[in-house]
Amino acid sequence: MYNKVDTNLNFMEREKNVEQFWRDNDIFKKSMEQRKQGPTYTFYDGPPTANGKPHIGHLETRVIKDMIPRYRTMKGYYVPRKAGWDTHGLPVELEVEKMLGLDGKDQIEQYGLVPFIDKCKESVWKYKGMWEKFSDTVGFWADMDNPYITYDDNYIESEWWALKQIWDKNLLYKGFKIVPYCPRCGTPLSAQEVAQGYKDVKERSAVVRFKVVGEDAYFLAWTTTPWTLPSNVALCVNPNEAYCKVKAADGYTYYMAEALLDTVLGKLNAENPEAPAYEVLETYTGKDLEYKAYEPLFDCAVDICKKQNKKAYYVTCDTYVTLTDGTGVVHIAPAFGEDDSRVGREYDLPFVQFVDGKGNLTAETPYAGVFVKKADPMVLTDLERKSLAGERELLTMLTSYPDLFRTYADRICSIEWVDPRHESIAWAVLATPPGTDPAACMDAARSVCPEAATLVSAGRISATSKHPTETNIVFMLDTLELYTIKRRMRAAQAKLRQDRSLDDEARRVLTMQAVQDSQRQRELQKSIGGVADPFRLIGLETAGAEQA
């Protein structure tokens, strides 16, 4: 009745023999037929993505999933085991994108959704045979001849039916939820999809001053996502931790966590070690600071907050704020981050979203059309922030009065533009013939920058200033030249301080240029000072200290 056990312990060969025996004798089906009279225990396989190759992780999950139906079968249950194929989702789309040489949602739409879907349906079965062989090899029993397929209409209709049941029971609601999002694909991501491309990266953090209302003092807030600062509506502290109001060696008065004073402010006395880096004026708990108001860092969200009829720009409390990094004060933008969203709901904060589906900042911000991560260095410095605002103001006037600007082409040439799109628009408008009307100038601007209308419409000086147009033009040219000189002087100082390869002649040239720039900076500040007041609403004040 039984074959003699071979002394040759070739386990792979034995597995193949057993696998063949099961196949030849329909052992899987017979095991189910024997239990048809027993109670039913239904098993649906969580489907793999059909166009991906199986790997060692699938081996583990397949073994675990096979144990449960086998156990139930041995306990007398009838166990239908239905295999499945996941034919939706990003893995399928990415495979087809690579095959067709496409990159992102826009190119897919240009190719055509229907033909792209057809290609996806073809692609998903690429490794079907490999999966079936893999499942047989590991002894995974499931009905692979009649699987459920997620792109099949019957399956899709069953999903809609389930959703309808949830709707009928009043279990659906409309709201906001923070989820991972891919701007390239234009779609939210599942945790599994994020994990597939997960990697550790180094990010630049920022410490930002927020002016306290009614005090010559600032909250020092910390963030690892500077691009979210235009959407800021609140600050958050830990209610149970100690906070201090301190007079720092840089001349400013700050509110921040007591435990982080030395870490953040300890080096401010580097030039004069004998003097203290800071002096503690008052001590509080975080709870004492709750609802304390501050001035907005950006004014782009102010109107939105008013329209939502919700209070903003005050301190909130939550224990998620830790003292391991930063300042013990974090900025809150409820549209970004789960903790921000939760705090926003608890305090009924306004919901401000200044990022579009492509991951670019919107027209309400000074960084319209800039991808969020590319905006980080722009947001981090007040100089860049002011430069961007100034560039928009200049373009607004340029497209309205192109002929008045033509004599200033040499000055426009000297500007170091923060946003290269702005420079392209400026030269496209100046290249039009004299007498070109504003509408034709805008057409020229759009030819080099499709979003030109949005960028140009951000300017407000023409509407708010009471000065003659010529005065406004000179003011803006002076302002942008001043910002250019400041950036150039900073770069020269950094080079002199850090570049060890500079010879004496190179150092002399840089030093002479810095002296000339310093003289020109004083001239520009004097020129601007006489007409600056009308422009303070847009944050282009030039005489005061710059804010980090």
Buried (B, 14 or more C-beta within 10 A) or exposed (E): EEEEEEEEEEEEEEBEEEBEEBEEEEEBEEBBEEBEEBEEBEBEBEBBBBBBEBEEEBBEEBEEBBEEBBEBBEEEBBBEBBBBBBBBBBBBBBBBBEEBEBEBBEEBEEBEEEEBBEBBBEBBBBBBEEBBEBBBBBBBBBBBEEBBBBBEEEBEEEEEEEEEEEEEEEEEEEEEEBEEBBBEBBBEBEEEBEEEEEEEEEEEEBBBBBBBEEEEBBBBBBBBBBBBBBBBBBBBBBBEBBBBBBBBBEEBBBBBBBBBBEBBBEEBBEEEEEEBBBEEEEEBBBBBBBEBBBEBBBEBBBEBBEEBEBBBBBBBBBEEBEBEEBBBBBBBBBBBBEBBBBBBEEBEBBBBBBBBEBBBBBBBBBBBBBBBBEBBBBBBBBBBBBBBBBBBBBBBBBBBBBEBBEEBEEBBEEBBBBBEBBBBBBBBBBEBEEEBEBEBBBBBBBEBBEBBEEBBBBBBBEEEBEBEBEBBBBBBBBBBBBBBBBBBBEEBEEEBEEEEEBEEEEEEEBEEEBEEBEEBBEEBBEBBEEBBEBBEEBBBBBEEEEBE
